[in-house]
């Protein structure tokens, strides 16, 4: 079962640092993310979103592979790869996996200018180590899919000095 955690930060730089930390924790096998996203609001109020999972690129790569295989069967591998990549990219672009884009935009709309949020869809983690790594960034828990008790435990753990 995956859990969604949305953490707020006073600026985009801290949120970007936490995204990098997430990659490092994943490399250390302390955190297994299904998806992650960064949303921020500029001083003029515009909302920007950067997601880590690119469905268009993944679809294009998969489509090119399958297209090449089918193209080889009909002695046209280059044509098959091109058609496969194009159709795979289209399917990837239309597929919404991971964190719902509308949800990200809805939460991002609540951010004050110059603020940012990190969205994490967590498959599994080593909670004590992850919380300890996050604490220096002073995150605010904005939303979670955790039970009330687990959410309160997370908030308390992140606020410890």
N, C-alpha and C positions, 0 to 999 in steps of 0.2 A: 504494500500500500504506500502511496506517495503522499507527502504532506507539502502543502503550499505555505511558504513564509514570505511575507513582504516586509522589508526593513527600510525605514526612512533615514535619510542623512541630510546634514545641513548644506552640503554642496556636492556637485557632480564628481569632484576629485576623490572624495572619500568613498563614494559609491563605486567609482571605477577601481579604486584600490581593493575594495571588497570583492569585486568581480575577479580581479587577479588572484586574490587570496583564495577564492573558491576553486580556481583552476589548480592552484598549488595544493590545496587540501584534497582535491580529487586525485592529483598525481601521487599523494601520500596515502591514498585509499582511506581517508578519514571522512570523505564526503562523496556521495554518488548522486549527481544531479541528472535528472531527466531533461530539465530545461532551465534556463535562467535568462533574465532580461534586466536591462537597465533603462529606467525612464527618468527624464529630468525636465524641468521647466526653466526656460530662459528668463532673463529679467523682463523681456517684453511679453511674457505669458505663453509663448509657444511651447508645445509639448513635443519632446523627441523620445523615440524608443529605439533601443538597440537590443536585438535578441541574439542569443548564442547559437541557436539551431536554425540553419538556413534550409528550409524545405525545398526551395527552388534549386539550389546547388545539389542537394542530395538526390532530388528527383532527376536532374539532368545527368548526374553520374550514373545512377542506376539505369536510366533509360538508354544511355549510350552503350553501356555494357550489354544489355539485352538486345538492343538494336543491332550491335555488331554481331552477336551470336546468330540472330535470325538472318542478318544480311549474309553471313557466311554460308548459311544453308542455301541461299538463292544466288550465291556468287556475287553479291554486291555489298561487301562489308562496310565500305565508306558511306554509302547511301543509307544503309541500315543504322549505322552509328549516328548519322545526322538526324534522321527521322526519330530515332529512339531518344536522343538527347533533347530534341525539341518537345516531343510529347511528354517525356519525363519531367522536364522543367515546368511545363504547363500544369501537369498533375501536382507537382510539388508546390507550385505557387498557390494552387487552389486548396491544398490540404493544410489544415490548421492542427498541428500536433503540439503537445506540451501546454504551455500557459496560454489561455484564451486571449487573443489580441484585444477584444472588446473590454475584457476585465482589466488588462494592463492600462488601456487608455482611460477607463473609468477611474481607476485609482490615481493615475497620473494627473487627472484633472483636478484632484483634491490637493495636489502639492502647491505650496506657495512658490512664487518666483525664486529662482536660484536654488531650489531644493531638488533632491533626487531620491529615487527609491530603487532597491534591488529586489527582484522577484526571483524566488528559487523554488523549484519543484524538486523536492528531495526524495529520492528512492530509499536511501539509507544513509546513516551517518554515525559517527562516534560523538554523541551530543556534548559531553563535557569538553572534549578537545576543540570542537568547532566553536562552542560558546566562548571558551578561553581565547581563541584566536580572534573572534569578532569583538570582544569587549573593548580593546583600545580605540575602536572606530566609533564608539558611543552611539550605536544604532537605536532607533526607536521602532518598536514593533507596531506596524500599521495594520496588518491583517494576517491571519493564519487560518489553516483548516484544522488546527490542533483542537483537542478538547480544551475546555475552559481551564482545567487544572494544569494541563501541560503548557498552555499559553502563559498562564501566570508564573509557572516555574521558569519558562524561557525569559520572560520580562525580568524577573528577579535575578536570574543568573547574569543577564547582560548588564544590569545596573550595579552589580557588586563592584567595589573598588579594589 
